[in-house]
Amino acid sequence: MSTHNLSKPKGLLIDLDGTLYHGERKIDGADEWIAGLREVKLPYLFVTNNSTAAPGVVADRLNRMGIPAAADDVVTSAQAAAAYIARIRPGASVHILGETGLKEAAVEAGLNIEALERPDFVLQGIDRELNYEKLKRTVALLLNGTEYILTNPDVLLPSDDGLLPGAGSLSALLQTASGVKPTIIGKPSNILVEFALDRMGLKAEETWMVGDNMATDIAAGRSAGCGTALVLTGITNTGNLDRFRAQTGIEPDGIFADLRELNTYIFSLLGT
């Protein structure tokens, strides 16, 4: 473990994929850690770049692993993206390239997801039923000037089958075809983090961002002004840590081998 400038937190923003689980497999100590946070009433939110599932579905998945969770504990890039559009253009029409979680978030934000000839925005996440017709329609809209919002830039998505192409991989195709750059909502952008902070009612400097990915979780936390705690349980590990340091130019405020080490450190700060 290496720690630097982490002070006692008033709240935590916690990544999911690679931090609490891999696919349907719980990471060792995740259930004990979250149960402990609930016991001492330290506020936290689960903050995920994954736009495929609604918060209730994510919470159900966590509960099946023995990690206590409710829908209100979950913040997704889909929710933040829909809220971003609704804030700058209430009731906007959107063409969605994505799955159920993204569509539900758009509807809940009051956006129009009907198939319009000239929607205001292209809203893109991951779409595991992608086909050429969907790509053709989306590229045509971008070429005609439709504004482009991307839920998250992850090129890979952890799963039980290993790493799969993520929303960022689809976006690379769309950007190459259209020449249009998206507004990015998810980590490493600070838009998702600030959306979560607003939900918790805490300031960035009072909050830690906890995650396994230097290039997304830690970069987003740093950009927003949060303390950053890296756990070497997922994308970043002891073998590639130095490469990620060089690639990102970022040093986390704390580095922890696993969740149990992180748990011990947090509770020492809390005095429990």
Buried (B, 14 or more C-beta within 10 A) or exposed (E): EEEEEBEEBBBBBBBBBBBBBBBEEBBEBBBBBBEBBEEEEBBBBBBBBBBBBBBBBBBBBBEEBEBBBEEEBBBBBBBBBBBBBBEEBEEBBBBBBBBEBBBBBBEBBEBEBEEEEEBBBBBBBBBEEBEEEBBEEBBEBBEEEBBBBBBBBBBBBBEEEEEBBBBBBBBEBBBEBBEBEBBBBBBBBBBBBBBBBEBBEBEBEBBBBBBBBBBBBBBBBBBBBBBBBBBBBBBBBEEEBEEBBEEBEBBBBBBBBBBBBBBEBBBEEEEE
